[in-house]
């Protein structure tokens, strides 16, 4: 028999229009006292719906105060006992719901029995990130047009595995973490911060000033990754799926690198290429 969940202080807020599915009416709730409503509820754009065990538990481990609501399957109660107890102690509402409702809440069948609404972590500025950076070897990824959420999630997972210090986002990039990307990242989204760049030439100058070299990753015409001497402080610049990176940005980089292969296919998927690039940088360190 699953362990009974702690009593849940399910929060109720005034109904607002929302494209996401409403919480199921028949969901089982705990019986603790209701929490007082906050003075100001965060805007929907400031919240993110996460799903998947590792994605939710990573938020709980690093920034539990970001958790706003939790939905879970009954068979996940034993595994999530620490999180449920924290929810009760901090008057954060949760509900035990059935499988069909979790599908609706996550808009995916890959929820692994848990869904959570959390506050987004806003991107840092480049100046703030560089100011807090420790001396020594460091690797970052500049994502020029990468947009597929599954690719982003896979990139985050590899970045977390190899200790990447940040994902750098161009000034006008619409790229943002989604529930799908966070699930694919398997907790990596909490380990790698997003940094919002300013004007491109200024960003490159700031990175150079902090001792970074920029490497454009190109399908052909670059130096062989496996024989190139990679700087200790390096930013890999990754282009969009299909189109590749902006030509002017590639021209502004210090290096051009290519991953050699058999020629049977034109190139690797951007997330697979990222894993290879990071593994080689880590090997040389």
C-alpha positions in Angstrom: 0.0 0.0 0.0 1.4 3.5 -0.8 2.2 5.7 2.1 -0.5 8.2 2.9 0.5 11.7 1.8 0.8 14.5 4.4 -2.1 16.8 4.6 -2.2 19.3 1.7 -2.9 23.0 2.0 -4.2 23.3 -1.6 -4.1 27.0 -2.6 -7.1 28.5 -4.3 -6.9 31.6 -6.4 -9.4 33.7 -8.3 -10.2 32.0 -11.6 -8.1 33.5 -14.5 -8.1 32.6 -18.2 -5.5 30.0 -18.9 -4.6 27.9 -21.8 -3.4 25.1 -19.6 -5.9 22.5 -18.4 -7.6 23.2 -15.1 -6.9 21.1 -12.1 -9.3 18.1 -12.1 -12.3 18.7 -9.9 -12.4 15.1 -8.5 -8.7 15.2 -7.5 -8.1 14.1 -3.9 -6.9 16.9 -1.7 -5.3 17.1 1.7 -7.2 18.5 4.7 -4.8 21.0 6.1 -5.9 24.6 6.6 -6.0 26.8 3.5 -3.0 29.0 3.0 -3.6 32.8 2.7 -3.5 34.2 -0.8 -0.3 36.0 -1.7 -0.6 39.8 -2.1 0.3 39.5 -5.8 0.1 36.3 -7.8 3.0 35.9 -10.3 2.1 36.5 -14.0 1.6 33.3 -16.0 4.7 34.1 -18.0 6.7 33.9 -14.8 5.5 30.4 -14.2 6.6 27.1 -15.9 4.8 23.8 -15.8 7.4 21.1 -15.3 6.9 17.3 -15.5 9.1 14.3 -15.0 10.7 13.0 -11.7 14.2 14.4 -12.3 13.0 17.8 -13.5 10.8 18.3 -10.5 13.2 16.9 -7.9 16.0 19.1 -9.3 13.9 22.2 -8.6 13.1 20.9 -5.1 16.8 20.3 -4.4 18.0 23.6 -5.6 15.3 26.2 -5.2 12.2 24.7 -3.4 10.7 28.1 -2.8 10.0 28.3 -6.6 7.4 25.5 -6.3 3.9 26.8 -6.5 1.7 23.7 -7.0 2.2 20.0 -7.3 0.2 17.2 -8.8 1.2 13.5 -8.5 0.0 10.0 -9.0 -0.8 7.9 -6.0 2.0 5.5 -6.6 4.5 8.4 -6.5 3.7 9.2 -2.9 6.5 7.1 -1.3 9.1 8.4 -3.7 8.1 12.0 -3.2 7.6 12.0 0.6 10.3 14.6 1.3 8.8 17.0 -1.2 5.2 16.4 0.1 6.3 17.1 3.7 8.0 20.3 2.5 4.8 21.3 0.7 2.8 20.8 3.9 5.4 22.6 6.1 5.4 25.6 3.7 1.7 25.6 2.8 2.2 24.8 -0.9 -0.7 22.9 -2.3 -0.6 19.5 -3.9 -3.1 17.0 -5.3 -3.1 13.3 -5.9 -4.7 12.8 -9.4 -5.2 10.0 -11.8 -3.2 9.2 -14.9 -5.6 10.8 -17.4 -5.5 14.0 -15.5 -1.7 14.0 -15.4 -1.7 13.6 -19.2 -3.9 16.7 -19.5 -1.9 18.7 -17.0 1.4 18.0 -18.7 0.0 17.9 -22.2 2.3 14.8 -22.5 2.3 11.1 -21.6 5.9 11.4 -20.4 5.1 13.0 -17.0 6.4 10.1 -14.9 3.7 10.6 -12.4 4.4 14.1 -11.3 3.7 17.7 -12.5 4.6 20.9 -10.9 4.0 24.6 -11.5 7.2 26.6 -10.6 8.5 30.1 -10.9 10.9 30.6 -13.8 14.4 31.6 -13.0 15.1 34.7 -15.1 18.3 34.8 -17.2 21.3 36.6 -15.9 23.0 39.4 -17.7 26.4 38.7 -19.3 28.1 41.2 -17.0 26.6 39.6 -13.8 27.6 36.1 -15.0 31.2 37.1 -15.8 31.5 39.0 -12.6 30.7 35.9 -10.5 32.8 33.6 -12.6 35.7 31.8 -11.0 39.2 31.9 -12.5 40.4 28.9 -14.4 39.0 26.6 -17.2 35.4 27.4 -18.2 33.2 26.4 -21.1 29.9 28.0 -22.2 27.5 27.5 -25.1 26.2 30.3 -27.3 23.0 29.1 -28.9 22.4 31.0 -32.2 18.9 30.0 -33.3 18.5 26.6 -31.6 14.8 26.3 -30.9 13.6 22.7 -30.8 12.7 22.0 -27.1 13.9 18.4 -27.3 17.3 19.6 -28.7 17.5 22.2 -26.0 16.7 19.6 -23.3 19.4 17.3 -24.7 21.9 20.1 -24.8 21.1 21.0 -21.2 21.6 17.4 -20.1 25.0 17.2 -21.8 26.0 20.7 -20.5 25.2 19.7 -16.9 27.1 16.4 -17.3 30.3 18.1 -18.5 30.1 21.1 -16.2 29.2 23.8 -18.6 29.0 27.2 -16.9 26.1 28.8 -18.9 24.0 28.8 -22.0 24.3 32.2 -23.7 21.2 33.5 -25.5 21.3 36.3 -28.1 19.6 39.5 -27.2 16.4 38.9 -29.2 16.3 35.1 -29.0 12.8 33.8 -28.0 14.4 30.6 -26.7 13.2 29.8 -23.2 12.9 26.7 -21.0 9.8 24.6 -21.5 8.3 21.7 -19.7 9.4 19.4 -22.5 12.9 20.7 -22.6 13.2 20.4 -18.8 12.0 16.8 -18.9 14.5 15.8 -21.6 17.3 17.6 -19.6 16.6 15.2 -16.6 17.5 17.8 -14.0 20.1 19.5 -16.1 18.0 22.6 -16.5 18.7 23.5 -12.8 22.4 23.0 -13.2 23.1 25.3 -16.1 22.1 29.0 -16.0 20.8 31.0 -18.9 22.6 34.2 -19.7 21.0 36.9 -21.9 23.4 38.7 -24.1 23.3 42.3 -25.2 24.5 43.6 -28.6 26.5 41.0 -30.4 29.7 43.0 -30.8 29.6 44.1 -27.2 29.0 40.5 -26.0 32.0 39.2 -28.0 34.2 42.0 -26.6 33.1 41.2 -23.0 33.8 37.5 -23.5 37.3 38.3 -25.0 37.9 40.6 -22.0 37.2 37.7 -19.7 39.7 35.5 -21.5 37.3 33.5 -23.6 37.9 32.4 -27.2 34.8 31.8 -29.4 34.6 28.7 -31.6 32.2 28.6 -34.4 31.0 25.0 -34.9 30.6 24.4 -38.7 29.6 21.3 -40.7 32.7 21.6 -43.0 35.7 23.8 -43.5 36.7 24.0 -39.8 39.7 22.6 -38.0 39.4 19.0 -36.9 38.0 19.0 -33.4 40.0 16.1 -32.3 43.4 17.6 -33.3 42.7 21.2 -32.5 44.2 22.9 -29.4 41.1 24.1 -27.4 41.5 27.1 -25.1 40.9 26.7 -21.4 38.2 29.3 -21.5 36.0 28.5 -24.5 32.6 29.4 -25.9 31.2 27.0 -28.4 28.8 28.8 -30.8 26.1 26.5 -32.1 23.8 27.3 -35.0 20.2 26.6 -35.6 19.0 23.2 -36.7 19.1 23.1 -40.5 20.2 26.7 -41.2 23.4 26.8 -39.2 24.7 29.9 -37.5 24.7 33.4 -38.7 27.6 34.0 -41.1 28.6 37.3 -39.5 28.7 35.7 -36.1 30.8 32.9 -37.4 33.2 35.4 -38.9 33.5 37.1 -35.6 34.7 33.9 -33.8 38.3 33.1 -33.1 38.1 29.4 -34.3 36.2 27.3 -36.7 35.7 23.7 -35.6 34.2 20.7 -37.4 33.5 17.2 -36.2 35.0 14.7 -38.6 32.9 11.7 -39.7 32.4 9.0 -42.3 30.5 11.2 -44.7 27.6 8.8 -44.7 25.5 11.7 -43.3 26.0 15.4 -43.7 26.3 16.2 -40.0 25.2 15.4 -36.5 22.1 16.7 -34.8 22.9 19.9 -32.9 22.4 18.2 -29.5 24.5 15.2 -30.5 27.2 17.5 -31.8 27.2 19.4 -28.5 27.9 16.2 -26.5 30.9 15.5 -28.7 32.2 19.0 -28.5 31.9 19.1 -24.7 33.4 15.7 -24.3 36.5 16.7 -26.2 36.9 20.0 -24.3 36.5 18.1 -21.0 39.0 15.4 -22.1 41.7 18.0 -22.7 41.2 19.6 -19.3 
